[in-house]
Amino acid sequence: MDKQLVRLLKKEDVAEGTMMFTFEKPEGFVFKAGQAIDMTLVSPEGTDAEGNIRTFSLVSAPFEDFIAVATRMRDTAFKRTLKNMELNSEVEIESPFGSFTLHNDISKPAVFLVGGIGITPFFSIVKNASHEKLPHKIYLFYSNRRPEDSAFLKQFENLEKINPNFKLICTMSEMEKSKMQWSGEKGFISKNMIEKYVPDLKSPIYYSAGPQQMVAAMRKILSEIGVDDDFIRTEEFSGY
């Protein structure tokens, strides 16, 4: 399958300034949790220098009967068009791609070090691992400014309840700006925080996604821990 038109089924807020867009799933559409698609707007009313194509990680899991993406809503022509799009309008998508997927070796835990909208591929991966009852031990360190900014936080909390192999560690860096209560971790993901929850730091495969600076900070921490580059996988989310 190359390019295909799909209809918009639903659009909803999943955090402050973040929306999820749900589309019909084409017949024969097969992908691995964590993969991405290129999406092209069809005859948009406006455009700008950033163009009419964006790459999105799929937040839907392979077992679900729809495909969905989530994104921070910046003021660009593409995002405005997507936000204002009528239901049943069409966009063009290309075949899923990418290797940012869960490793096969079940003896190695997966440690996800994630900031902000970098959470999108991991929502698909954790949902799929829980649905398939995969034996992988998974630790998700999820950093945001406030709970209000944390896409899919409630869904991850529910997944932790049903999947005994999944541990969620959320941390907030600007709780002074929040109107919500928070009893979890605070500050940025740190070496000490990882050591607190992961028993053997050398055995996991580490995955990091988010803004470029955040991913670079995680690489620095993993280097200090002594993790081999072969056990680190990263994906930078720039521009959103």
Secondary structure, 3 states (H helix, E strand, C coil): CCEEEEEEEEEEEEECCEEEEEEECCCCCCCCCCCEEEEEECCCCCCCCCCCEEEEECCCCCCCCEEEEEEECCCCHHHHHHHHCCCCCEEEEECCECCCCCCCCCCCCEEEEEEHHHHHHHHHHHHHHHHCCCCCCEEEEEEECCHHHCCCHHHHHHHHHHCCCEEEEEEECCHHHCCCCCCCEECCCCHHHHHHHCCCCCCCEEEEEECHHHHHHHHHHHHHHCCCHHHEEEEECCCC
